[in-house]
Protein backbone atom coordinates (compact mmCIF):
# COMPACT_ATOMS: atom_id res chain seq x y z
CA UNK A 1 0.00 0.00 0.00
CA UNK A 2 1.39 3.37 -1.01
CA UNK A 3 1.53 6.12 1.61
CA UNK A 4 -0.06 9.35 0.34
CA UNK A 5 -0.72 11.41 3.51
CA UNK A 6 1.30 14.65 3.18
CA UNK A 7 4.31 15.21 5.47
CA UNK A 8 5.16 18.91 5.81
CA UNK A 9 8.42 19.86 4.11
CA UNK A 10 8.81 16.51 2.36
CA UNK A 11 7.94 15.09 -1.05
CA UNK A 12 6.27 11.73 -1.57
CA UNK A 13 8.39 9.64 -3.94
CA UNK A 14 5.23 8.07 -5.40
CA UNK A 15 4.01 11.51 -6.52
CA UNK A 16 7.32 13.35 -7.01
CA UNK A 17 9.95 11.11 -8.58
CA UNK A 18 13.23 10.75 -6.78
CA UNK A 19 16.14 12.70 -8.33
CA UNK A 20 17.82 11.12 -11.34
CA UNK A 21 21.31 12.22 -10.31
CA UNK A 22 23.49 11.95 -7.20
CA UNK A 23 22.56 14.66 -4.70
CA UNK A 24 21.95 15.29 -1.02
CA UNK A 25 18.50 14.62 0.35
CA UNK A 26 16.87 14.27 3.72
CA UNK A 27 14.64 11.27 4.25
CA UNK A 28 11.93 10.83 6.82
CA UNK A 29 11.80 7.37 8.34
CA UNK A 30 9.25 7.11 11.13
CA UNK A 31 9.81 10.29 13.13
CA UNK A 32 13.53 10.50 12.32
CA UNK A 33 15.11 12.68 9.62
CA UNK A 34 18.39 11.49 8.06
CA UNK A 35 20.77 13.54 5.91
CA UNK A 36 21.77 11.32 2.99
CA UNK A 37 23.46 11.17 -0.36
CA UNK A 38 21.00 9.86 -2.93
CA UNK A 39 22.42 7.35 -5.41
CA UNK A 40 19.87 6.65 -8.15
CA UNK A 41 19.97 3.27 -9.86
CA UNK A 42 22.69 3.23 -12.53
CA UNK A 43 22.72 0.10 -14.65
CA UNK A 44 26.38 0.65 -15.61
CA UNK A 45 27.45 -0.05 -12.01
CA UNK A 46 26.23 -3.66 -12.12
CA UNK A 47 27.11 -6.84 -13.93
CA UNK A 48 24.55 -9.29 -15.24
CA UNK A 49 24.99 -11.35 -12.06
CA UNK A 50 24.64 -8.43 -9.62
CA UNK A 51 21.85 -6.50 -11.39
CA UNK A 52 19.00 -5.69 -8.95
CA UNK A 53 15.38 -6.21 -9.93
CA UNK A 54 13.62 -3.67 -12.15
CA UNK A 55 11.79 -2.24 -9.12
CA UNK A 56 15.00 -0.93 -7.52
CA UNK A 57 15.12 2.90 -7.68
CA UNK A 58 18.29 3.65 -5.72
CA UNK A 59 19.78 4.11 -2.27
CA UNK A 60 19.88 6.99 0.21
CA UNK A 61 23.11 6.60 2.20
CA UNK A 62 23.23 8.37 5.57
CA UNK A 63 26.15 10.82 5.72
CA UNK A 64 26.13 11.99 9.34
CA UNK A 65 25.18 10.94 12.83
CA UNK A 66 24.80 7.61 14.55
CA UNK A 67 23.70 5.79 11.39
CA UNK A 68 26.37 7.18 9.05
CA UNK A 69 27.05 4.74 6.21
CA UNK A 70 23.69 2.96 6.43
CA UNK A 71 21.78 2.81 3.15
CA UNK A 72 18.01 3.04 2.83
CA UNK A 73 16.82 1.54 -0.45
CA UNK A 74 13.87 2.72 -2.51
CA UNK A 75 11.83 0.11 -4.34
CA UNK A 76 8.98 0.88 -6.69
CA UNK A 77 6.80 -1.89 -5.26
CA UNK A 78 6.92 -1.07 -1.51
CA UNK A 79 7.44 1.53 1.18
CA UNK A 80 9.59 -0.53 3.56
CA UNK A 81 12.67 1.72 3.65
CA UNK A 82 11.34 5.26 2.99
CA UNK A 83 8.72 7.29 1.11
CA UNK A 84 9.29 10.90 2.15
CA UNK A 85 12.28 12.95 1.03
CA UNK A 86 13.45 16.57 0.64
CA UNK A 87 16.14 17.71 -1.77
CA UNK A 88 18.84 19.74 0.00
Secondary structure, DSSP 8 states (H G I E B T S, - for coil): ----S--TT-EETTTS---SS-EEEEEEETTEEEEEEEEE--GGG--TTT---TTEEEEEEE-SSTTTT-EEEEETTB-SS--EEEE-
